[in-house]
Amino acid sequence: MRQVVQNLRTGLTEVLDVPCPPVRPGYVLIRTRSSLISAGTERMLVEFSEASLLGKARRQPEKVRQVLDKIKADGLLPTLEAVFARLDEPMPLGYCNAGIALEVGEGVRDIRQGDRVASNGNHAEIVCVPKNLCAPIPNGVSDEEAAFTVISSVALQGVRLAAPTIGERVAVLGLGLVGLITVQILRANGCQVLGTDFSPDRLRLAESFGAEVVDLSTGADPVAAAEAFSSGRGVDAVIVAASTKSPQPLEQAAKMCRKRGRIVLVGVVGLEFKRADLYEKEISFQVSCSYGPGRYDPLHENAGQDYPFGFVRWTEKRNFEAVLQLMAEGKLNVKPLISERAPFLEAPNVYKRISARDSIGTVFVYPDAEPDRGITVSATPVIKRVSAPGVRTVTVGAIGAGNFARTIQFPILKTTSACLRWVADRDPLACRHAARKFGFQKATSDYREILADPEVNAVFVTVPHALHARIACEALEAGKYVFVEKPLSVDLAGVKCVRDALAKSGCHLMVGFNRRFSPHVLKMAQLLRSRSGPLCLNMMVNAGAVPASNWVQDPQVGGGRMIGEGCHFVDTLRFLVRSPVVSVSAVCVANSPDGIGEDKAAVLLSFADGSVGTLNYFATGHRSYPKEQLQVFCDGKVLHLQNFRNLRGYGWSRFRTMKLWRQDKGHRNEIVSFMEQIAQGADPLIPYEEIEEVTLATFCAVRSMREGGKRVALADLRAELPSNA
């Protein structure tokens, strides 16, 4: 299938051939018939991508501050690499879609295969959309009209917040798509409407919908016009649908309101008021959020959790249904808003035209497309092969093309002698971009194609944490060597699954505990080989805040941060001690304001040789402070590692400092070593027993936190795992 994307770095708009997305539980797979260009929003995105780096920085000063903090913590080069990698990612365009339901995921009850559906899908021949962002299209509403559903819901939500009543006089500032639809919805509510804009064409349309208009291009005073329109009383409400950096629309809105009037901001304008304008009239001001309640709530949109009807009458989905009903009843007429119909494949030229002229509504028309889970990206790949005798070629299939894989793993894999055969991701654009950028031959949305390929002998698994164990087991059962990102599993059932699969497989499994492969940690391990007594270790992690809504914090998806990331640091301590973890005690912050305590925790590890290690994992620090620091005390000496850039020794006769010009957390050494291990048939880089031990230690830490700091022995937790016998 094909999809329209925008490159944020180069400004290039193109139509890419990408794999078809898979249907998922709670989602609907839709073959697109029509989609609408939201001229204001999408023109803004195109103009941003075409701006220079300086221009981009000026438009997003808050992002510049984040970059400066990252430079302080991680250094200049890693920060620049991260910024350019982010800008190089293609951005899908469009969010107003109408089509036919091809497949319906488990848990979707109001849509059946073959139904016509409106959604917030992108400009793509096939889209996969959550059920709470889809609505059936009623009879009598065409596909072109239904493509206006989402943009109409933006207007409807603004009207709902303004709460108009019959006979009220309402001003609409800005008559783009949202403004013109707002005019019609207000008229359907029995309101008198005054519209303002600079475009004569848009003003004529507003008049045809029953509004009085003010032509700003002639220098007319909108405040004076509103005064006359309201018989000197002031308008009851103002809906600001304009798009401008100027604060003038809000200043005008405040001046034209009556006492206790309402202002609702739907568009994007400068947010500056004169306090007196609001204070003296006691004006209410509110910003409208997109399509309505539920927007940007991952539990509602992605997990499909609906809000109770009796308490949240109008969600984004119910707003979709409402505007479709208005269209079916003839109370909302979007046909006059269509300024152009264009074939979907001409999208790059269409975007050039809408950037150059005043366009209201451009509708894409689509050919029929059939689902195709996999595509060939490079028909004649250049395969690098290892020529040394007795060394096998490593052929890689990567499952997961998220941010970590694209910024860390894939750039390293590209520089190795491996054949990069497959990359899979349920986001078709992500895997297509990764394949083209890093040289994978094929891209697919179905990872099972990788497992079925006999040429693939190494599988990298970088997907949400809860899927690690399951997919690792499937890969082992398919006879593949497996590199699974941390953690190995989020629960004991996953650990047992991997243990059983590994026992039956002739292949090895590696978990991405990269820090033990960093130059600094390897140097520390070398120095500590001569120790005569137990170690005292302290790992300090300035983890940074992650919101409770993030998937990592979900125990069912990410396992929580201690299991999902804390395992890195437990493994680092275990590697340096070179002795098994015996027990774990942990305490965490109680009554945390964000409701999460387990990412603000102190963990105590006891080792079999008498060593003790503490892991202080805190999410409450500042980004500019070093993220990771490690101190090791033994035999009257100290080693201090700061942020994997600077290692300093105290009391060592032949070692003082080790500095690197850039941060190195061991990712390259880890991946290259794994590839060499497969090619040469060598032993596993980390014994599986040690991987399992580290995983169980994080489970012990979480259990201890939940039991008030009680000491938890690894032997007790291991006993809960049935043996393979």
N, C-alpha and C positions, 0 to 999 in steps of 0.2 A: 504494500500500500504506500501512499505518498502523503506527505505532511509539509505544511508551510512553517518555516523556522526563520528566526532572525539571529544573526551573529552579533553579540553585544560589543565585540571588539572591533570588527571591521565594518559593521553596518550593512553587511550583505544579507539580502532577503532571498531565500531559495526554496524550491520544492524538493524535498529529499525522499528517496525510496527507503522506507524503514519497515521492520517486521510488524506484523499485526499484533496488537496487545492481546494478552489472554484474558478471558473473562474470569472474574474472581467472585467469591461469595459476597453478596450485597452490592454487586455491580451489574451494569448492563452494557453489552457490546453492541454498538450502534453503527450501521452503515450510513454515512452522511449523505443527505440529499441536497441540503442547502446550509450555508453558514453566512453570518452577517459580519462585516467588518465594522467594529465600533471605532468610527473615525477619530474621535477624540483620544481615547485611551491608546489605541494602537499607533496613531500618529505620534503620540508622545514617546512611545517605546522606540519607534523607528528613529525619531530625531535624537533620542538619547544615545542609541547605538552608533549613529553617524557622527556624534560629537567626538572631539579629541579627548585624550586622557584628562587634560586640564578641564575641559568642558564637562566631562563626566564627574570629576571631583567637585566642581562648583555646584552641580545639581544635587549631589548627595554628600553634604558636609559631614553627616553623622557617620557615613561609611569611612570617610577620611580619618576621623578620630579613632575608629576601630583599627584601621591599618596602622596608625602611629603607635597604638598600644601594642599591637602584634610585633612591630619592629623592635620595640623596647624589650619584649619578652623573648622573641625567637631569632632576631637578627634581620638584616635588610634583605639578603638574597632569598631565604625561605619565604619571607612575606611577599616579595615581588613575584616569586614563582606561583604562590597561592592566588594572588590577585589576577595575574594573567591567565592562569588556568580557569579561574571562575569566569572571566570575560570571554574566554574562548568557547565556553559551552553554548550551544545553540538554544535559543529561547523559543518555545512553541508560541505561535500567535493564535489569537482568536479565543472567544468564550461564548459564542452565540451559535448554537448548532441545532439542526433538526434532521431526523433520519428515521431509519427502520431498525427495530431491535433484531439483531442477528442471534444473540444468545442472551439468556438471562441467568444470572448467578443465583446460587442458593440463598434463600432468605428474601428475594424480591417477589412481592405478591401482587402489586398493582400493575405490573407490566408483563406482557407475554410476548413470546417470540412472534415476530411479524407485526407488532404494534408500531404505529408511528410515535416517535418520542422527541420531545424538545429537551435540550440539556445545555450545560455549560462546556461542552466538548470543544476542543481546538479545531482549527482549520486542518482537517485530516480526513482521508477517505473512510477510515474506521476509527472510532474512539471508544474507550472504555470509561464509563462514568459511574460514580456512586449513586445508589438509588435515591438518596435525598437531594440529588442535583439533577433529577430527571422527572419529567411529567408527561403523561400520555396526551397526545394531540387530539382534540375533539373533532368530530366530523364538521365539515364546513370551513375549517381553517387549513389553508394551503401550507406546504412545506416552507415556502418563502416567508409567509406571515409568521409561522411558528419560529423561524430563525430569530425573530425579534423578541422572543419570550424573556430571555435573560436581561437584555437591556431595558425592557419594559418593567421588569421586576425591580430594577434599580430605581426607576422613576416611581413605581408604586410604593416602595418602602419610604422614599422621601415624602410622598403624600401622606402616608400613614402617620409618620412622625409629626407632620404639620397638623394633623387631626382636623381637617376642614369640616364645616357644617354647611347645610344648604343655605345659600344666599350670601355666604361670606365672599369677600373680595381678596383675591390672592395674586401676588406678583410672582412671575417666573423670570429670573434674570439669567439669560443664556438660552438660546433656542436651537441647540444641537439636537441630536437624537433624543437624549434624555429629556431635554427641555420641551420638545414638541410632544413627546408622549405624555409628559407631566401635564401639559395644557389639556390634553384630551381626557385624562383621568380626573382632573379637577372639574372639567365641564360635566363629566358623567356623575360627579358628586354634587352637582347643582351649584357650583361656584361661578362667580364672575372672575375672569382672568385677564391680567395685564402682562404682556410679554415684551421683553426688551432684547435687542440684538443689533449687530452691525450689518447683517446680511439681508438684503432685500428679499431674496428667495425664501429664506427661513421665516421672515416676517409675513410674507404672503401665505405660507403654509399655516402659520399660527392663526392668521385671520380666518382662513378657511375652516379651521377647527373651532371658531367661535370666540377667539381672544381679541381684545383690543391691544394695539402694538405701539411700541416706541422705537423709532429708527435712530439708533445711536450714531450712525454714520453721518447724520445731518447736524450733529451737535445738540440734539434735543436733550433736555434735562429730565432724566427718568424720575427724579424725586418730585419735581413739579407735576409731571404727568400722573404720578401716583396720587398726588394730592387732589388733582382734579378728578381722577378715576374714583376716588373714595369719598367724594363730596366734602373734602377737607378734614375727614376724620382720621385718615391714615389707613393703610390696608391691614387686614386681619393677620395675614401671614405672608412671608416671602420665602420662596424656594430658590436657592442659588444653585443654578446648574451650569454656571460659566466655568471656563478653564483659562486662567490667567494668573500670573505671579502677582498682579496688582491687588492690593487690599480694597480697591475702590468699590467692587460689588458689595462687600459686606458693609462698608460705610454707607452706601446708598440704601441698602436693605434696612439698616437701623433707622435711618432718617425717614424712610417712607412708611415705617410701621406705626400703628396706633399704640396707645398705652396698653401694656401687657400683650403686645403682639408677639408673634412667633417667627423665628428665623430657622430654617433648616438648610444646612449645607450639604449638597449632593455632589457638586463639582469640586474642582481643585483651584483655590484662590489663596491670595495672601491673607494670613490670619492675623489681622490687626484691627482693633476696635478703639474708638474713643470711649472711655469708660462712661462718660457723661451721657452719650447717646443711648447706652443700654440702661444705665442707672435711673435716669429720670423717668423713663417709660416702663421700667421693670420688664424689659424684653427678655423672652426665653430664647436661648440659642442651643441648637443641637446639631451634631454631625451625623449624617446617615451612613450606615455601614453596608455598602454594596446591596446584595439582593434581599437582606433581611436577617432575622435571628437564625443562628446556626452557622452563619458565614465565618470561616476561619476557625471553627471549632472542630478539631480532628475527630472527636468522638461522634459528633453529629454527621459530619461530611464523609469521613473515611470509614468509621466503624458502624455507621448506620443507626446510631442511637437517636430516636426521635424525641422531641420535647412533648410533654403531655399537652394534649389538645386543649384541655380546660384552662391551662395556665399560660401557654404560649400559642395563642390562636393563629398567628401568622408567622410561620417559618419561611425560609427561602423557597422550599418546595411548594408550600401552600400559596406563596406569592406567584410562583410559576403557574400553578393551576388557576389562580384568580385572573391573571392577565389573559391566559388562553380562553377562559370563559368570556371575558370582555370582548375578545376578538370574535368568538363564535356568535355572540349576541349583536355584533356590529357596533358596539360602543367604543371600540378602540380600532381605528383604521390606520394600519401601517403601510398600506400599499402606496400612498403618495410619498412616503419617506424613502422609497427605493429610487435612488438616482442612477444606478447602474447595475446591470447584471453581467457577470463575467465568468468565463470558464475557470475552474479552480486552478488549472495548470498555468494560467497566465498571472498568477498571484504576484510575482516579482514586479511585473510592469504595472499592475494595478496599484501596488503600494507606492510606486514612484508618482503615479498620477494623483493619488489622494494626498500626498505630501506637498504637491505643487499647486493644488487648487482646492476650493471649498467643496467638499463632498459631504453628503448627508448619510445615505445608507447604500453601501455597495454589497450586493449579494453574490456569493460564489455558487455556481451550479456544478454538480459533481457527476462524473461517470460512475457506473457500477463498479465495485471493487470486491474481490474475493479475499477472505482471510488467508494470509501466508505467514506462518510463524517464523520462518527463517529466510534470510536473503544472503546472497553472495556479494560481499563488498569488494573483494579483489579477485577478479577472474583468473588472473595469471600471477599468483603470489610468488614473491621471491623467498624461498625457504632456506633459512640458514641451517646448515647441518654440521655436526661435529665430526671431524675427519679422523680423530685418533682411533686406533684399533681397539676393539673391545668396549667402546663407549657408545651407548645408545642415544638416538635423537630424542629429545624431550619435546613432545607435542602437547601444547597447552589448550585447555578449555577453561575459560573464566566464567564463573556463575556469580553474577552481581556486578553492576557497573555504576555503583554509587560514587559519592565524592571521594571516599578514601581510596577506592580502587583506581579511580581516574587520576588522582593527584600523587599517589604513592606507589601502588603496585604496578600499574601498567607502564609508566615511564621506565621503571627498572626492567620489567620483562622485555620491553622493546629493545633494550641494549644487550640482551643475552643472546646466546646461539640457539635458543628455542624456536620452534615453529609455532606461531600464534595462530591457532586454527579457528577457535570459536570464542565468542563472548555472548553471554545471555543476560537478559534483564527483563523484568515485566514492563519496564518503561522502554518502549521501542525506540524513542529518540535517544535515550542515554546509551543504549548498546550500539545503535548505529553510529553515533558520534565517536564512541570509544573505538569501534572497529576501524573507522576511517582514520582517526588520529594516531592510533598506536599500531596499526598494521595487522589486525586480525583478519583472517580470510572471510569469515562468515559471522553474521549477527542473527540472533534468534530471541524470541520471547518465551521459548519453551526449553528449559535447561535439559530436559530429557534427551534432546537431540545430541547434546554433548556426551551424555553417558552412553548413548547407543553407538557413537562413532568409534570404531576399533582403532583408528589412528591416534586418538587422544590417550595419552598415558599419564598425564598430570592434570589435576583439576584444582583450581583455586576457588574457594567458596568465600564470598564476601557479601553476605546478605544479612537481613535483620537477625539478631542473635538467636531468637527462638527457632529459626530454621537451620542453624548450623549443624546440630547433631543429626537431624533427619537427612539432610542432603549429603553430609559426610558419609553416613552409613550407605546411602544409595550409591555413592561414588565408589566406596570400598567394595561393595557387592558387585559393581560393574568392572572390577579389576583395575581401578585407577589409583595412583598415588594421590594423596589428598593434602592440600595446604588449606586449612580452615582458619579464618581469622578468629581472634579471640572474641568471646570465650568459647571453649569447647562445647558447652551446653549451659542452659539456664536451669536445669533441674536434674535430679538423680535418674529419671527415666531416660533422658538423653545420654547420660554418661554410660548407663548399662547398654543402651543401643549401640553406641560406638565401640564399647569394649567387646561386645559379641561379634560385631561386624569385623573388627580388626582381627579377632581370633581366627576367623574363617578366611580372611584375605591374605594373599601373599604380598600385599603392598604395605607401605608405611603411611602414617598420618603425622602431620606436623601442625601445630597451632602457632598462630602469629605472635609469639612472645618475643618481639624483636629487640627489646632493650638488653637482653643478655648478649646480643650480638654487636652491641655498640662498641666502638674502640675504647671508650673510657671504662666501661664495665669489664671488658676483657682484660684491660690493664689492671684494674682493681683485683680481678680474680687471680692474675699472675702474681701480684704482690702478696696476696693473702695465702698463697699456697704454703708459705713458710711459717705461718702463725703457729703458736704453741698452745693457745687457749681459746675459749669460746669467743664469739663475736657479739658485739652490741651494735645493732644497726637501727638507723632511724631514717625512714623515707617520708619526706614532706611533699605533699602534692597540693598545689594551688589549683584545684580542678576547674574552677569557674562555674558559674550558675548555669544550669540547664532547666528550663521550665518543666513543670509537672506534666504538661500536655505533650512533651516530646516522647517519641516512641521508646527511647532508651530508658525512660523512667517507668515505663509500663512493665510490671513483672512478667506479664504473659508474652510480651513481644521482645523487650530489651533485657529483661532480667533485673533491671535496676543497675545503678552505676557501680556498685561495689563488685557485683558479679561481672558486669559488662566491661569495666575498665580496671577495677581494682586488682584483677587477676594479673595484669601486667607487672605490678609492683610486688605482689606476693612472689611471682616467678623470679623477679630480679633478686630479691632477698634469698630465695631458695637456691638460686644459682651460685651466689657468693658464699653462702654457708656450706653448701655441699653436704647437707645432712637433712634427713626428712623432717617435715613439720609434724609435731606431735599433737599440739592442741592450739586452740585459738580462743581469745577473749576479745570482745569488742563492745564499745558503747557509742551511742550517737546522740546528737542533739535532740532534746525533747521539745515539743511545742514549737517547731520551726515555723516561721511565718508563711513559707510556701507549702507547708504540709509534708515536706520530705525531710527526714532526718538521716537516712542512710548514706547520703552523700556529704555528710558533715560528721565524720566518725573517726575514732581512734581505735586501731586494731593492734592487739598484742599477739605475736606469733612465738610459740615455744618450739625449739628444735631438739632433735634427739641428742645432739652433742653438747647440750647445755646453752647454746647460743639463744639470744632473744632478739626479736626484731619488732619495731613499731612502725606502723603505717598510719600516718596522719593524713587523711583524705578530706580536704575542706573545700566546699563550694562557695565560700563566703568571702574570698579574697578579691583583689583587684587584678585586672588583666595585665597590667604593666609589671607586676611582680613575677619573678621566675616561677615557671609552672612546676618544675620538679627539682628537688634537691635530695641528695643521699649522703648520709654520714655513717662511717664505719669506724668503730673504736675497738682496738685490740692490742695487747702486748705493749701498752704505753704509747701507741701510735694512733694516728687519725687519718682517714681519707675523707675528703669532702668533694663531692661532685655537684656542680651547679648547672642545671638545665642542659646537660649533655653537650656543653661547650668547654667547660673548664674544670679540670680535676686537680686538686691540690693535696699534697701529702704533708703531714706534720710528724716529725720524728723518724722519717725514713732516711736511711743513710745514703741511698743512691737514687732517690726520687723526690722531686719537689713539685713540679707542675707538668700538666699536659693540657695544652690549649689547641683547639681547632678553630679554623677561620669561619666555620659555620656549624650549626647544630647537626649532630649525627646520632639518631636514636637506633641505628642498627638495621634499618629496613633493607638496605641494599645487601649488606653482608648476609642477612638472614635468607633473602630470596635467592641470591646467587648460590649460597651454600646448599639450599634445598634442591636447586636444579642440578648442581654437581653431584649431590647424593643420589639422585635418580639416574643420571647419566652413567655413573660409575658403579651403581649397585651397592653403594656403601650402607652402613648402618644408619638408623634414624638419627637426626640431629639432636633430638631430645627423646630420651626413653619414654614410652607411653605411660609407664607407671608414674613418672615425675609429672607429666602433663595432667594426669588424673588427680594426683595429689594436690597440685596447685588449685585445680578446679574445686575440689572438695574443701580446700581451706577457705575459699571465698564463700562457699555455702555455709561453712561453720561460722564465719564472721557475721553473716546476715542472721543466722539462727541465734547467735549470742546477743546481738543487738536487740532482737525481738524478745529475748528472755532476760533482759535487764543486765547484760554483761556477764552472764553465766559462762564459765569455761566449758568449751565443747571439744571433746577429743575426736581426732580424725578417725580413730579406730571405731568409735561409735557410729559415725556417719557411714564409714565404709561397710560396717556390718549391715546397714540397710540396703546395700546393693547385693542382690543375689549373685552367687558365684556362677561361673560358666560351666561348672561340672554338671 
